[in-house]
Amino acid sequence: MRKPHISKSKEKGLPRIILASQSPARKRLLKRLGYSFQAIPAHLDEESYRAASPRALVQLLAREKARAIAHQYPDAIVIGSDQMLVLGRRIFGKPQTEEKACEQLAACSGKTVSLLTALTVIIPPAQKKSREVSCLDVTRMKFHKLTAQEISDYVCQDQPLECAGSFKIEKNGLRLFETIETSDASAIEGLPALELNRILRHARNA
């Protein structure tokens, strides 16, 4: 299958940029940073990946997504990211169905969870080999004690079926939470944009 054409970045000093995702939230965040890019999803069988802990797993998936696309486009900056909500050692991924979304939110009701957002950026070589830069953002979020009706109404309204943890913070999901502790609010939407911008600025100025 023919690879799509990737245009050069309009950002002076940077090669072309590829976001290894079709996530609307991630595309929206990268656009807000002002970089031109193309989104090409990495098709991984995520169920086949195993790691010692949720933190290790989310970072592994972000890295493998970036590497999968970088292998096809070695001259591009490739951005890979992954996200999961964790309660203890229980992982909440994308629910896919309304029933599963309601189950996830019911399990989190009244509890404090960790939202893990991993980022890997692969920067193509100038002279030697490519380099990978990775980070992990951890956001602590305490849910309100939610009734079954509140959960059902919210899921029906926002349809967060493709969102880890079953909420869209950029829409009505904010009302589900009592407190949020974060160093980068953009990470909650799916991409730690502050750290990504720092990495891209460093790559441009290197």
Secondary structure, DSSP 8 states (H G I E B T S, - for coil): ---------SSTT---EEES---HHHHHHHHHTT---EE------GGG---SSHHHHHHHHHHHHHHHHHHH-TTSEEEEEEEEEEETTEEE----SHHHHHHHHHHHTT-EEEEEEEEEEEE--SSS--EEEEEEEEEEEEE----HHHHHHHHHHH--TTSTTS--TTTTGGGGEEEEE-S-GGGGGTS-HHHHHHHHHHHHH-
